């Protein structure tokens, strides 16, 4: 069995962003040479997420509104965590959106359903963060 690992780095320009990382993940799969196996992709920061969904701007706007209603950023004083940092809402948003995805690899391709894409969700941005891609198989 072969194993492959790569880190993808992101530095967002806004506090919250959704970035389609499917092209970078496909590139990792190509580099790995693995034809059959599993791909793990996970955020390496507690205020970021990796998830699978449709690449549709209306849906992304709906996520933004929904997450902000669930865990509003302000007032910062509403959270006990906020003291040294003011990112408690980002921790909660990540908890809802998830840490990682696992995708089957079949015939050297990501085995997606219709419209599925991999996204990096940033909830406390404007600084450098990373995503791990780990692939195992043959």
C-alpha positions as CSV (number, residue, x, y, z in Angstrom):
1,X,0.0,0.0,0.0
2,X,1.2,3.5,-0.9
3,X,0.8,6.6,1.3
4,X,0.9,10.3,0.2
5,X,0.8,13.5,2.3
6,X,0.7,17.1,1.4
7,X,-0.3,20.4,3.1
8,X,-2.3,23.0,1.3
9,X,-1.9,26.6,2.7
10,X,-4.4,29.4,2.7
11,X,-4.3,33.0,3.7
12,X,-7.8,34.5,3.3
13,X,-8.5,38.2,2.8
14,X,-11.7,38.1,4.8
15,X,-12.6,36.8,8.3
16,X,-15.0,34.2,6.7
17,X,-14.7,32.6,3.3
18,X,-15.6,29.4,1.5
19,X,-12.9,28.2,-1.0
20,X,-13.4,25.4,-3.5
21,X,-10.2,23.3,-3.1
22,X,-11.3,20.5,-5.4
23,X,-8.7,21.4,-8.0
24,X,-5.8,21.3,-5.5
25,X,-7.1,18.0,-4.0
26,X,-7.3,16.5,-7.5
27,X,-3.7,17.6,-8.1
28,X,-2.6,15.8,-4.9
29,X,-4.4,12.7,-6.1
30,X,-2.6,12.9,-9.5
31,X,0.8,13.4,-7.7
32,X,0.2,10.4,-5.5
33,X,-0.3,8.0,-8.4
34,X,-2.9,6.1,-6.2
35,X,-5.7,4.5,-8.3
36,X,-7.7,2.8,-5.6
37,X,-8.0,3.9,-2.0
38,X,-9.1,6.6,0.3
39,X,-8.4,10.4,0.5
40,X,-8.6,12.2,3.8
41,X,-8.7,16.0,3.7
42,X,-8.9,17.9,7.0
43,X,-8.5,21.4,8.4
44,X,-5.5,21.7,10.7
45,X,-6.9,24.7,12.6
46,X,-9.8,24.7,15.1
47,X,-11.5,27.7,13.5
48,X,-11.6,26.3,9.9
49,X,-13.5,23.5,8.2
50,X,-13.4,21.1,5.3
51,X,-16.7,20.0,3.9
52,X,-18.4,18.6,0.7
53,X,-21.2,20.4,-1.0
54,X,-22.3,22.1,-4.2
55,X,-20.3,25.1,-5.6
56,X,-23.2,27.5,-5.8
57,X,-22.9,31.1,-4.6
58,X,-26.5,31.3,-3.3
59,X,-25.9,28.2,-1.1
60,X,-22.7,29.8,0.2
61,X,-24.6,33.0,1.1
62,X,-27.2,30.9,2.8
63,X,-24.5,29.1,4.8
64,X,-23.1,32.5,5.9
65,X,-26.4,33.8,7.1
66,X,-27.4,30.4,8.8
67,X,-24.0,30.1,10.6
68,X,-24.2,33.8,11.7
69,X,-27.6,33.1,13.2
70,X,-26.4,30.0,15.0
71,X,-23.2,31.6,16.4
72,X,-23.1,35.4,15.9
73,X,-19.7,37.0,15.9
74,X,-20.8,40.0,18.0
75,X,-21.2,41.1,20.6
76,X,-17.9,39.4,21.6
77,X,-18.9,39.7,25.2
78,X,-21.6,37.0,24.8
79,X,-18.9,34.3,24.9
80,X,-16.9,33.2,27.9
81,X,-14.1,32.0,25.5
82,X,-13.5,35.6,24.3
83,X,-10.8,37.2,26.4
84,X,-7.4,36.9,24.7
85,X,-9.1,36.3,21.3
86,X,-12.5,37.2,20.0
87,X,-13.1,34.1,17.9
88,X,-15.5,31.9,20.0
89,X,-18.1,32.1,17.1
90,X,-15.5,30.7,14.7
91,X,-14.9,27.7,16.9
92,X,-18.7,27.0,17.0
93,X,-19.1,27.5,13.2
94,X,-16.3,25.0,12.6
95,X,-18.0,22.5,14.9
96,X,-21.2,22.7,12.8
97,X,-19.4,22.5,9.4
98,X,-17.0,19.7,10.4
99,X,-13.3,19.1,10.4
100,X,-12.7,16.7,7.5
101,X,-13.9,14.7,4.6
102,X,-13.0,11.2,3.3
103,X,-13.5,10.5,-0.4
104,X,-13.2,7.1,-2.1
105,X,-10.7,6.9,-5.0
106,X,-11.8,4.7,-7.9
107,X,-9.8,4.3,-11.1
108,X,-7.6,7.2,-10.0
109,X,-10.5,9.7,-9.6
110,X,-12.3,11.2,-6.7
111,X,-15.5,9.1,-6.4
112,X,-18.0,12.0,-6.0
113,X,-21.8,12.1,-6.4
114,X,-23.3,14.7,-8.7
115,X,-22.3,18.3,-7.9
116,X,-20.0,17.3,-5.0
117,X,-17.0,19.5,-4.5
118,X,-14.5,19.9,-1.5
119,X,-14.5,23.3,0.3
120,X,-12.3,24.9,2.8
121,X,-14.4,27.0,5.2
122,X,-12.6,29.8,7.1
123,X,-14.3,31.3,10.1
124,X,-11.4,33.4,11.6
125,X,-9.3,34.4,8.7
126,X,-6.7,36.9,7.6
127,X,-3.9,34.7,8.7
128,X,-2.1,31.7,7.2
129,X,-3.7,28.3,7.8
130,X,-3.3,24.8,6.4
131,X,-5.2,21.8,5.2
132,X,-3.8,18.2,5.3
133,X,-4.4,15.9,2.4
134,X,-3.6,12.2,3.2
135,X,-4.1,9.5,0.6
136,X,-3.6,5.8,1.1
137,X,-4.2,3.0,-1.4
138,X,-2.6,1.2,-4.4
